[in-house]
Amino acid sequence: MIWRARDHVIRFPRRPLVMGIVNINDDSFCGDGTLDPEKALALAETQLCQGADIIDIGAESARTNREAITEDEEVARLMPFLKAWPGLVAKLENAPWDAAQLWPPLLSINTWRSVVIEAVLAHGGDLINDISALPDATNARLCAAHGASLLIMHSVGQPKVPHTHVGYADVMATLEAFFELKLALVQSVGLAAEHIILDPGIDFAKQRGDNLAIYRHAELLQKWSRPVLLPVSRKTVIGQVLDLSAANDRDAGTVACIAAGMRRGSQIFRVHNVRAAAQVVKVLWAVARSSKLVVNDS
């Protein structure tokens, strides 16, 4: 399987990728956001040195109990980081965590509004991490024009609106129908399959049982031969299982979700605690190879 993002070509099977989260906002649910571009860059540098293969920057929290910021404000928050990113990567040229870390690293931009995507892709970014559930083909068309990759995430309804009432008779069947439809949509406007990542949308318009079913049956998402990203970090479902209200107390549960996802073939894990995730992925990959479950260590 090949994944293309701008000039990057990533071939699987390989060790799963760790995506570090950098919130350029002041309302992250983990309290780790910042409006200071220098602090955001410093966090990205730390995460890269800890083993991140991808940095995911977002200027607006997905929290549903926060008002949306304007498109202009979102662009204004993202641009300083985007402009400084090439210099940060050049500075860290000799700093890869190990030989298997993806280098140069990829930059993901967590946004769903087309005006923002059009503005930022002109200045960089390898991947658009779109939480909108792709109601139309506009964002796919923009990614195709710039050679960027697009993440398609399952959800229901508008972003930043709570959907706690939504339920599914069979969440995996719902995901299958959704991804079939969206893959056809994006390819119809010229975005090749090799530029697409799939995300089942843990905690987005899903309840505890739905989320656990996705972890339990995540191998079914491999049917399209596209990389699957599991957004495992400190999720509400972890807090529900462990009875932990504080998001920052959920890192052990996050590790458990990474292990479940790797066992079922997922290729990318989005996390706050990069150091722990990178170490877990490296050990589990080594264990899998030693048992001959995986034969390619590219």
Summary of the structure (lengths in Angstrom):
residues: 298
radius of gyration: 17.7
end to end distance: 12.4
largest distance: 51.6
contacts: 965
relative contact order: 0.15
helix: 43%
strand: 15%
